[in-house]
Amino acid sequence: MKRALFTSALVATSLLCGCVTAPGTDAALVGKTWAVEDISGRGVIDDPRATLVFGADGRLSGDTSCNRYFADYTVDGAKLSIGQAGVTRRACVPAVMDQERRFLDVLNAVDSFAIDASGALVLRTPAGAALTAR
């Protein structure tokens, strides 16, 4: 009986603090707005920023630099699977549109992630392209 009460209290506390993540998500990714600082070694335009927000519910959203996007994601160890992103349709200046295209090309091909020693999130594709965010 004590064990059941303890387990119930632990689950309730986790739900109240938002500490529970959906199966197939990773707590290291969730609860932060990751600002993209590099796309495949080409850097980024700082304003407007591309961002990544991993939800505890398995939803990814953020800004592409020009538009908003959303997708589903799952994590299995260091493997990261991101569904095809839905994107709003605003037009921006050519340099920002180019950054958005590069961002989405990499995002749609990501298959793994790591948090490096500096705390940066690095998303990688099988072809070696990467997004780095802090």
DSSP file (Angstrom, degrees, kcal/mol; ACC not computed):
  #  RESIDUE AA STRUCTURE BP1 BP2  ACC     N-H-->O    O-->H-N    N-H-->O    O-->H-N    TCO  KAPPA ALPHA  PHI   PSI    X-CA   Y-CA   Z-CA
    1    1 A M     >        0   0    0      0, 0.0     4,-2.3     0, 0.0     5,-0.2   0.000 360.0 360.0 360.0 -45.2    0.0    0.0    0.0
    2    2 A K  H  >  +     0   0    0      1,-0.2     4,-2.6     2,-0.2     5,-0.2   0.896 360.0  52.6 -60.9 -38.8    2.8    2.4    0.9
    3    3 A R  H  > S+     0   0    0      2,-0.2     4,-2.7     1,-0.2    -1,-0.2   0.911 108.3  49.5 -63.9 -42.2    4.5    1.7   -2.4
    4    4 A A  H  > S+     0   0    0      2,-0.2     4,-2.5     1,-0.2    -1,-0.2   0.902 112.3  48.2 -63.9 -41.9    1.4    2.4   -4.4
    5    5 A L  H  X S+     0   0    0     -4,-2.3     4,-2.5     2,-0.2    -2,-0.2   0.910 112.4  48.9 -64.4 -42.0    0.9    5.7   -2.5
    6    6 A F  H  X S+     0   0    0     -4,-2.6     4,-2.5     2,-0.2    -2,-0.2   0.930 112.3  48.1 -62.8 -45.6    4.6    6.7   -3.1
    7    7 A T  H  X S+     0   0    0     -4,-2.7     4,-2.5     2,-0.2    -2,-0.2   0.915 112.3  49.2 -61.9 -43.7    4.3    5.8   -6.8
    8    8 A S  H  X S+     0   0    0     -4,-2.5     4,-2.5     1,-0.2    -1,-0.2   0.912 112.0  48.5 -61.7 -42.7    1.1    7.9   -7.1
    9    9 A A  H  X S+     0   0    0     -4,-2.5     4,-2.5     2,-0.2    -2,-0.2   0.897 111.4  50.4 -64.6 -40.3    2.7   10.8   -5.3
   10   10 A L  H  X S+     0   0    0     -4,-2.5     4,-2.4     2,-0.2    -2,-0.2   0.922 112.1  46.5 -64.3 -44.9    5.8   10.6   -7.6
   11   11 A V  H  X S+     0   0    0     -4,-2.5     4,-2.4     2,-0.2    -2,-0.2   0.926 113.3  49.1 -63.2 -45.2    3.7   10.5  -10.8
   12   12 A A  H  X S+     0   0    0     -4,-2.5     4,-2.3     1,-0.2    -2,-0.2   0.909 111.9  48.8 -62.1 -42.9    1.6   13.4   -9.6
   13   13 A T  H  X S+     0   0    0     -4,-2.5     4,-2.1     1,-0.2     6,-0.2   0.913 111.1  50.4 -63.1 -42.7    4.6   15.5   -8.6
   14   14 A S  H  X>S+     0   0    0     -4,-2.4     5,-2.1     1,-0.2     6,-0.7   0.898 111.4  48.3 -62.5 -41.0    6.2   14.8  -12.0
   15   15 A L  H ><5S+     0   0    0     -4,-2.4     3,-0.5     1,-0.2    -1,-0.2   0.902 110.8  50.6 -66.8 -40.3    3.1   15.8  -13.9
   16   16 A L  H 3<5S+     0   0    0     -4,-2.3    -1,-0.2     1,-0.2    -2,-0.2   0.865 113.7  43.9 -65.9 -36.4    2.8   19.0  -11.9
   17   17 A C  H 3<5S-     0   0    0     -4,-2.1    -1,-0.2    -5,-0.2    -2,-0.2   0.533 109.9-120.2 -88.4  -4.0    6.4   20.1  -12.5
   18   18 A G  T <<5S+     0   0    0     -4,-0.7    -3,-0.2    -3,-0.5    -4,-0.1   0.735  72.5 132.4  76.7  20.8    6.2   19.2  -16.2
   19   19 A C      < +     0   0    0     -5,-2.1     2,-0.4    -6,-0.2    -4,-0.2   0.583  40.8  93.5 -84.4 -10.9    9.1   16.7  -15.7
   20   20 A V        -     0   0    0     -6,-0.7     2,-0.3    -9,-0.1    36,-0.1  -0.697  57.5-164.8 -88.1 130.7    7.4   13.8  -17.6
   21   21 A T        -     0   0    0     -2,-0.4    36,-0.2     4,-0.1     3,-0.1  -0.855  26.9-102.3-112.1 151.8    8.2   13.4  -21.2
   22   22 A A    >   -     0   0    0     34,-3.3     3,-1.4    -2,-0.3    36,-0.1  -0.309  50.6 -85.1 -66.2 152.2    6.3   11.4  -23.7
   23   23 A P  T 3  S+     0   0    0      0, 0.0    -1,-0.1     0, 0.0     3,-0.1  -0.323 119.1  32.1 -54.3 139.5    7.7    8.0  -24.8
   24   24 A G  T 3  S+     0   0    0      1,-0.4    51,-3.2    50,-0.1     2,-0.2   0.614 100.4 102.0  84.7  12.3   10.2    8.5  -27.6
   25   25 A T    <   -     0   0    0     -3,-1.4     2,-0.4    49,-0.2    -1,-0.4  -0.731  64.3-132.3-116.7 172.6   11.3   12.0  -26.4
   26   26 A D    >>  -     0   0    0     -2,-0.2     3,-1.6    -3,-0.1     4,-1.3  -0.990   5.6-144.7-132.0 125.2   14.5   13.0  -24.5
   27   27 A A  T 34 S+     0   0    0     -2,-0.4    -1,-0.1     1,-0.3    29,-0.0   0.770  98.7  65.1 -59.7 -27.9   14.5   15.2  -21.4
   28   28 A A  T 34 S+     0   0    0      1,-0.2    -1,-0.3    -3,-0.1    -3,-0.0   0.780 108.1  40.8 -66.2 -25.3   17.8   16.8  -22.5
   29   29 A L  T X4 S+     0   0    0     -3,-1.6     3,-0.7    26,-0.0    25,-0.6   0.787 100.7  87.7 -88.8 -31.3   16.0   18.3  -25.6
   30   30 A V  B 3< S+a   54   0A   0     -4,-1.3    25,-0.2     1,-0.2     3,-0.1  -0.368  80.6  26.5 -80.9 145.8   12.8   19.4  -23.9
   31   31 A G  T 3  S+     0   0    0     23,-1.0     2,-0.3     1,-0.3    -1,-0.2   0.566  98.1  93.8  89.2   9.9   12.0   22.6  -22.1
   32   32 A K    <   -     0   0    0     -3,-0.7     2,-0.7    22,-0.3    22,-0.5  -0.930  68.5-132.6-129.8 154.0   14.5   24.8  -24.0
   33   33 A T  E     -B   53   0A   0     -2,-0.3     2,-0.6    20,-0.1    20,-0.2  -0.945  28.4-153.4-102.7 111.4   14.4   27.1  -27.0
   34   34 A W  E     -B   52   0A   0     18,-3.0    18,-2.2    -2,-0.7     2,-0.6  -0.759   2.6-150.1 -88.0 121.4   17.5   26.1  -29.0
   35   35 A A  E     -B   51   0A   0     -2,-0.6    99,-2.1    16,-0.2     2,-0.2  -0.832  18.8-126.1 -93.9 121.9   18.8   29.0  -31.1
   36   36 A V  E     +F  133   0B   0     14,-2.9    14,-0.4    -2,-0.6    97,-0.3  -0.484  33.5 170.8 -70.4 129.7   20.5   27.7  -34.3
   37   37 A E  E     +     0   0B   0     95,-3.3     7,-0.4     1,-0.3     2,-0.3   0.484  63.7  25.8-117.5  -8.5   24.0   29.1  -34.7
   38   38 A D  E     -F  132   0B   0     94,-1.5    94,-2.4     5,-0.2     2,-0.5  -0.958  51.8-164.9-157.1 138.5   25.3   27.1  -37.6
   39   39 A I  E >  S-F  131   0B   0      4,-0.5     3,-1.5    -2,-0.3    92,-0.2  -0.933  82.4 -34.1-124.3 105.7   23.9   25.2  -40.6
   40   40 A S  T 3  S-     0   0    0     90,-3.3    91,-0.1    -2,-0.5    -1,-0.1   0.857 118.1 -53.1  51.5  44.3   26.4   22.8  -42.2
   41   41 A G  T 3  S+     0   0    0     89,-0.2    -1,-0.3     1,-0.1    90,-0.1   0.575 119.9 101.9  76.3   9.3   29.4   25.0  -41.5
   42   42 A R  S <  S-     0   0    0     -3,-1.5    -2,-0.1     1,-0.3    -1,-0.1   0.367  74.6-137.3-106.8   4.5   27.9   28.1  -43.1
   43   43 A G        -     0   0    0      2,-0.0    -4,-0.5     3,-0.0     2,-0.3  -0.120  21.6-103.5  66.9-172.8   26.9   30.0  -40.0
   44   44 A V        -     0   0    0     -7,-0.4     2,-0.5    -6,-0.1     5,-0.1  -0.966  21.9 -99.0-146.2 160.5   23.5   31.8  -39.8
   45   45 A I        -     0   0    0     -2,-0.3     5,-0.2     3,-0.1    -2,-0.0  -0.732  35.4-144.8 -76.4 127.9   22.0   35.3  -40.0
   46   46 A D  S    S+     0   0    0     -2,-0.5    -1,-0.1     1,-0.2     3,-0.1   0.813  73.5  71.6 -71.2 -30.2   21.5   36.2  -36.3
   47   47 A D  S    S+     0   0    0      1,-0.3    -1,-0.2     2,-0.1     2,-0.1  -0.934  99.6  28.6-137.7 113.6   18.3   38.2  -36.8
   48   48 A P  S    S-     0   0    0      0, 0.0    -1,-0.3     0, 0.0     2,-0.2   0.431  98.1-147.1 -82.7 149.9   15.8   36.7  -37.4
   49   49 A R        -     0   0    0     -2,-0.1    16,-0.5    -3,-0.1     2,-0.4  -0.569   7.9-132.0 -86.7 142.7   16.9   33.5  -35.6
   50   50 A A        -     0   0    0    -14,-0.4   -14,-2.9    -5,-0.2     2,-0.3  -0.802  36.2-171.6 -86.3 137.8   16.1   29.9  -36.5
   51   51 A T  E     -B   35   0A   0     12,-2.3     2,-0.4    -2,-0.4   -16,-0.2  -0.901  23.0-151.9-133.9 160.5   15.0   28.0  -33.4
   52   52 A L  E     -B   34   0A   0    -18,-2.2   -18,-3.0    -2,-0.3     2,-0.5  -0.999  10.5-178.0-130.8 127.5   14.1   24.5  -32.2
   53   53 A V  E     -BC  33  61A   0      8,-2.5     8,-1.9    -2,-0.4     2,-0.7  -0.938  10.6-160.7-128.6 108.1   11.6   23.8  -29.4
   54   54 A F  E     -aC  30  60A   0    -25,-0.6   -23,-1.0   -22,-0.5   -22,-0.3  -0.797  14.0-148.7 -90.3 116.7   11.2   20.1  -28.6
   55   55 A G    >   -     0   0    0      4,-3.6     3,-1.7    -2,-0.7     4,-0.1  -0.535  20.7-124.7 -84.3 151.7    8.0   19.6  -26.7
   56   56 A A  T 3  S+     0   0    0      1,-0.3   -34,-3.3    -2,-0.2    -1,-0.1   0.666 110.3  66.0 -64.4 -16.2    7.5   16.9  -24.0
   57   57 A D  T 3  S-     0   0    0      2,-0.2    -1,-0.3   -36,-0.2     3,-0.1   0.318 123.8 -99.2 -89.3   6.9    4.5   15.7  -26.2
   58   58 A G  S <  S+     0   0    0     -3,-1.7    15,-2.6     1,-0.3     2,-0.4   0.659  84.0 128.0  84.4  15.7    6.8   14.7  -29.1
   59   59 A R  E     - D   0  72A   0     13,-0.2    -4,-3.6    -4,-0.1     2,-0.4  -0.893  42.4-159.6-108.0 137.3    6.1   17.9  -31.1
   60   60 A L  E     +CD  54  71A   0     11,-3.7    11,-2.5    -2,-0.4     2,-0.3  -0.927  22.7 156.3-110.7 137.4    8.9   20.0  -32.5
   61   61 A S  E     +CD  53  70A   0     -8,-1.9    -8,-2.5    -2,-0.4     2,-0.3  -0.931   6.6 111.1-150.0 173.3    8.3   23.6  -33.4
   62   62 A G  E     - D   0  69A   0      7,-1.5     7,-2.2    -2,-0.3     2,-0.4  -0.988  59.5 -49.1 155.7-159.8   10.0   26.9  -33.9
   63   63 A D  E     - D   0  68A   0     -2,-0.3   -12,-2.3     5,-0.2     5,-0.2  -0.879  21.5-157.7-112.3 143.6   11.1   29.5  -36.5
   64   64 A T        -     0   0    0      3,-3.3   -14,-0.2    -2,-0.4    39,-0.2   0.479  62.4 -94.7 -90.9  -5.3   12.9   28.8  -39.7
   65   65 A S  S    S+     0   0    0    -16,-0.5    32,-0.1     2,-0.5   -15,-0.1  -0.261 121.4  29.4 109.4 -33.4   14.2   32.5  -39.7
   66   66 A C  S    S+     0   0    0      1,-0.2     2,-0.2    30,-0.2    31,-0.1   0.713 124.4  26.4-116.2 -44.4   11.3   33.5  -41.9
   67   67 A N  S    S-     0   0    0     21,-0.1    -3,-3.3    22,-0.1    -2,-0.5  -0.676  75.0-107.7-120.1 169.1    8.4   31.2  -41.1
   68   68 A R  E     -D   63   0A   0     -5,-0.2    20,-2.3    -2,-0.2     2,-0.3  -0.716  36.8-171.2 -92.3 149.8    7.1   29.1  -38.3
   69   69 A Y  E     -DE  62  87A   0     -7,-2.2    -7,-1.5    -2,-0.3     2,-0.3  -0.921  10.6-171.4-137.6 165.2    7.3   25.3  -38.6
   70   70 A F  E     +DE  61  86A   0     16,-1.7    16,-2.9    -2,-0.3     2,-0.3  -0.979  12.3 156.4-154.8 149.3    6.0   22.2  -36.7
   71   71 A A  E     -D   60   0A   0    -11,-2.5   -11,-3.7    -2,-0.3     2,-0.3  -0.970  38.8-104.8-162.8 164.0    6.7   18.5  -36.9
   72   72 A D  E     -D   59   0A   0     -2,-0.3    11,-3.0   -13,-0.2     2,-0.3  -0.677  37.8-172.4 -90.5 154.3    6.5   15.3  -34.8
   73   73 A Y  E     -G   82   0B   0    -15,-2.6     2,-0.3    -2,-0.3     9,-0.2  -0.992  12.7-167.4-145.5 154.9    9.7   13.8  -33.4
   74   74 A T  E     -G   81   0B   0      7,-2.2     7,-2.8    -2,-0.3     2,-0.4  -0.984   9.4-150.7-138.3 151.6   10.9   10.6  -31.6
   75   75 A V  E     +G   80   0B   0    -51,-3.2     2,-0.3    -2,-0.3     5,-0.2  -0.965  14.1 176.8-123.1 137.5   14.1    9.7  -29.9
   76   76 A D  E >  S-G   79   0B   0      3,-2.4     3,-1.9    -2,-0.4     2,-0.4  -0.803  71.4 -57.9-137.9  94.7   15.7    6.3  -29.5
   77   77 A G  T 3  S-     0   0    0     -2,-0.3    -1,-0.0     1,-0.3    35,-0.0  -0.590 122.2 -17.4  68.1-122.7   19.0    6.7  -27.7
   78   78 A A  T 3  S+     0   0    0     -2,-0.4    35,-2.2    -3,-0.1     2,-0.3   0.431 116.6 105.1 -92.4  -0.9   21.1    9.0  -29.9
   79   79 A K  E <   -GH  76 112B   0     -3,-1.9    -3,-2.4    33,-0.2     2,-0.4  -0.646  51.1-170.1 -82.6 135.5   18.7    8.5  -32.9
   80   80 A L  E     -G   75   0B   0     31,-1.4     2,-0.5    -2,-0.3    -5,-0.2  -0.991   5.3-168.0-128.7 123.3   16.3   11.3  -33.7
   81   81 A S  E     -G   74   0B   0     -7,-2.8    -7,-2.2    -2,-0.4     2,-0.5  -0.957   5.1-171.6-113.3 123.5   13.5   10.9  -36.2
   82   82 A I  E     -G   73   0B   0     28,-0.6    -9,-0.2    -2,-0.5     3,-0.1  -0.963  17.7-133.8-117.0 126.5   11.7   14.1  -37.3
   83   83 A G        -     0   0    0    -11,-3.0     2,-0.1    -2,-0.5    -9,-0.0  -0.198  47.9 -67.5 -68.3 167.0    8.6   13.9  -39.4
   84   84 A Q        -     0   0    0      1,-0.1     2,-0.2   -13,-0.1   -12,-0.2  -0.379  61.6-120.8 -57.6 126.8    8.1   16.1  -42.4
   85   85 A A        -     0   0    0     19,-0.1     2,-0.4   -14,-0.1   -14,-0.2  -0.504  13.0-142.5 -77.7 136.3    7.8   19.7  -41.2
   86   86 A G  E     -E   70   0A   0    -16,-2.9   -16,-1.7    -2,-0.2     2,-0.4  -0.809  26.1-167.5 -90.0 139.6    4.7   21.8  -41.9
   87   87 A V  E     -E   69   0A   0     -2,-0.4   -18,-0.2   -18,-0.2    -2,-0.0  -0.980  21.1-122.0-135.7 140.3    5.7   25.4  -42.6
   88   88 A T        -     0   0    0    -20,-2.3   -21,-0.1    -2,-0.4   -22,-0.1  -0.208  30.0-122.7 -68.2 174.2    3.8   28.7  -42.9
   89   89 A R        +     0   0    0    -23,-0.1     2,-0.2     2,-0.0    -1,-0.1  -0.229  51.9 141.2-123.1  43.7    4.2   30.6  -46.2
   90   90 A R        -     0   0    0    -22,-0.1     2,-0.4   -24,-0.0   -24,-0.0  -0.582  44.3-132.2 -80.6 148.5    5.5   34.1  -45.6
   91   91 A A        +     0   0    0     -2,-0.2     2,-0.2   -25,-0.0    -2,-0.0  -0.819  28.6 177.0 -98.7 142.5    8.0   35.5  -48.0
   92   92 A C        -     0   0    0     -2,-0.4   -26,-0.1     1,-0.1     5,-0.1  -0.762  42.1 -61.1-132.5 178.8   11.2   37.2  -46.7
   93   93 A V    >>  -     0   0    0     -2,-0.2     4,-2.3     1,-0.1     3,-0.7  -0.266  58.4-104.6 -62.1 153.4   14.3   38.7  -48.2
   94   94 A P  H 3> S+     0   0    0      0, 0.0     4,-2.4     0, 0.0     5,-0.2   0.826 118.0  53.5 -53.3 -40.4   16.4   36.3  -50.4
   95   95 A A  H 3> S+     0   0    0      1,-0.2     4,-1.9     2,-0.2   -50,-0.1   0.898 112.4  44.8 -63.9 -39.3   19.2   35.8  -47.8
   96   96 A V  H <> S+     0   0    0     -3,-0.7     4,-2.5     2,-0.2    -1,-0.2   0.880 112.0  52.0 -71.7 -38.6   16.7   34.8  -45.1
   97   97 A M  H  X S+     0   0    0     -4,-2.3     4,-2.3     2,-0.2    -2,-0.2   0.884 108.9  51.4 -64.1 -37.8   14.8   32.5  -47.6
   98   98 A D  H  X S+     0   0    0     -4,-2.4     4,-2.4    -5,-0.2    -2,-0.2   0.917 110.2  48.7 -63.7 -43.4   18.1   30.8  -48.4
   99   99 A Q  H  X S+     0   0    0     -4,-1.9     4,-2.8     1,-0.2    -2,-0.2   0.914 110.3  51.6 -62.8 -42.1   18.8   30.2  -44.7
  100  100 A E  H  X S+     0   0    0     -4,-2.5     4,-2.8     2,-0.2     5,-0.2   0.921 109.7  49.4 -59.6 -44.8   15.3   28.8  -44.3
  101  101 A R  H  X S+     0   0    0     -4,-2.3     4,-2.5     2,-0.2    -2,-0.2   0.928 112.8  46.7 -61.4 -45.5   15.8   26.4  -47.2
  102  102 A R  H  X S+     0   0    0     -4,-2.4     4,-2.0     2,-0.2     5,-0.2   0.914 113.0  50.3 -62.8 -42.6   19.1   25.2  -45.8
  103  103 A F  H  X S+     0   0    0     -4,-2.8     4,-3.0     1,-0.2    -2,-0.2   0.949 113.9  43.5 -59.2 -51.7   17.6   24.8  -42.3
  104  104 A L  H  X S+     0   0    0     -4,-2.8     4,-2.6     1,-0.2    -1,-0.2   0.862 109.6  56.9 -66.6 -36.1   14.6   22.8  -43.6
  105  105 A D  H  < S+     0   0    0     -4,-2.5     4,-0.4    -5,-0.2    -1,-0.2   0.932 115.0  38.0 -59.5 -45.1   16.8   20.7  -45.9
  106  106 A V  H >X S+     0   0    0     -4,-2.0     3,-1.6    -5,-0.2     4,-0.8   0.943 115.2  53.2 -70.9 -47.5   18.9   19.6  -42.9
  107  107 A L  H >< S+     0   0    0     -4,-3.0     3,-0.9     1,-0.3    -2,-0.2   0.895 106.8  52.3 -55.5 -43.7   16.0   19.3  -40.4
  108  108 A N  T 3< S+     0   0    0     -4,-2.6    -1,-0.3     1,-0.2    -2,-0.2   0.613 114.3  43.4 -71.1 -11.4   14.1   17.0  -42.7
  109  109 A A  T <4 S+     0   0    0     -3,-1.6    -1,-0.2    -4,-0.4    -2,-0.2   0.422  81.4 129.3-111.5  -1.0   17.0   14.7  -43.1
  110  110 A V    <<  +     0   0    0     -3,-0.9   -28,-0.6    -4,-0.8    15,-0.3  -0.241  19.8 163.8 -58.2 138.2   18.2   14.6  -39.4
  111  111 A D        +     0   0    0     13,-3.0   -31,-1.4     1,-0.3     2,-0.3   0.407  60.0  26.5-132.8  -4.2   18.7   11.1  -38.0
  112  112 A S  E     -HI  79 124B   0     12,-1.5    12,-2.4   -33,-0.3     2,-0.3  -0.985  55.8-164.2-153.7 164.0   20.8   11.6  -34.9
  113  113 A F  E     - I   0 123B   0    -35,-2.2     2,-0.3    -2,-0.3    10,-0.2  -0.970   4.5-178.9-145.9 160.5   21.6   14.2  -32.2
  114  114 A A  E     - I   0 122B   0      8,-1.5     8,-3.1    -2,-0.3     2,-0.6  -0.977  26.5-133.3-153.4 153.4   24.2   14.8  -29.5
  115  115 A I  E     - I   0 121B   0     -2,-0.3     6,-0.2     6,-0.2     5,-0.0  -0.967  36.5-144.6-105.2 116.2   24.8   17.4  -26.8
  116  116 A D    >   -     0   0    0      4,-2.7     3,-2.1    -2,-0.6    -2,-0.0  -0.121  29.7 -89.8 -78.7 178.8   28.5   18.3  -27.1
  117  117 A A  T 3  S+     0   0    0      1,-0.3    -1,-0.1     2,-0.1    -2,-0.0   0.746 127.2  54.5 -61.2 -25.4   31.0   19.2  -24.3
  118  118 A S  T 3  S-     0   0    0      2,-0.1    -1,-0.3     1,-0.0    -2,-0.0   0.504 121.4-105.8 -86.4  -3.6   30.1   22.9  -24.6
  119  119 A G  S <  S+     0   0    0     -3,-2.1     2,-0.2     1,-0.3    -2,-0.1   0.470  72.7 143.5  92.6   3.1   26.4   22.2  -24.2
  120  120 A A        -     0   0    0      1,-0.0    -4,-2.7    -5,-0.0     2,-0.5  -0.524  50.2-127.9 -77.2 143.1   25.5   22.7  -27.9
  121  121 A L  E     -IJ 115 133B   0     12,-3.0    12,-2.7    -6,-0.2     2,-0.5  -0.802  24.4-166.4 -87.7 127.3   22.9   20.6  -29.5
  122  122 A V  E     -IJ 114 132B   0     -8,-3.1    -8,-1.5    -2,-0.5     2,-0.5  -0.966   4.3-167.8-121.0 116.5   24.2   19.0  -32.7
  123  123 A L  E     -IJ 113 131B   0      8,-2.8     8,-2.3    -2,-0.5     2,-0.3  -0.886  14.4-165.8-100.8 131.4   21.6   17.5  -35.1
  124  124 A R  E     -IJ 112 130B   0    -12,-2.4   -13,-3.0    -2,-0.5   -12,-1.5  -0.881  13.7-148.5-123.3 151.0   23.2   15.3  -37.9
  125  125 A T    >   -     0   0    0      4,-2.3     3,-1.7    -2,-0.3   -15,-0.2  -0.704  34.9-109.1-105.2 163.6   22.1   13.8  -41.2
  126  126 A P  T 3  S+     0   0    0      0, 0.0   -16,-0.1     0, 0.0    -1,-0.1   0.794 119.9  58.4 -61.5 -26.6   23.4   10.6  -42.7
  127  127 A A  T 3  S-     0   0    0    -18,-0.1    -3,-0.0     2,-0.0   -18,-0.0   0.493 123.1-104.3 -82.7  -3.1   25.1   12.7  -45.4
  128  128 A G  S <  S+     0   0    0     -3,-1.7     2,-0.1     1,-0.3    -1,-0.0   0.426  74.3 138.4  97.3  -1.6   27.1   14.6  -42.7
  129  129 A A        -     0   0    0    -20,-0.1    -4,-2.3   -23,-0.1     2,-0.3  -0.433  33.0-167.6 -72.4 154.4   25.2   17.9  -42.8
  130  130 A A  E     - J   0 124B   0     -6,-0.2   -90,-3.3    -2,-0.1     2,-0.4  -0.994  26.2-150.5-147.6 150.6   24.5   19.3  -39.3
  131  131 A L  E     -FJ  39 123B   0     -8,-2.3    -8,-2.8    -2,-0.3     2,-0.5  -0.983  19.0-162.8-113.3 131.2   22.6   22.0  -37.4
  132  132 A T  E     +FJ  38 122B   0    -94,-2.4   -95,-3.3    -2,-0.4   -94,-1.5  -0.972  15.7 170.1-117.3 131.5   24.2   23.3  -34.2
  133  133 A A  E      FJ  36 121B   0    -12,-2.7   -12,-3.0    -2,-0.5   -97,-0.2  -0.955 360.0 360.0-139.5 155.1   22.1   25.2  -31.7
  134  134 A R              0   0    0    -99,-2.1   -98,-0.1    -2,-0.3  -101,-0.1   0.294 360.0 360.0-129.1 360.0   22.5   26.5  -28.1
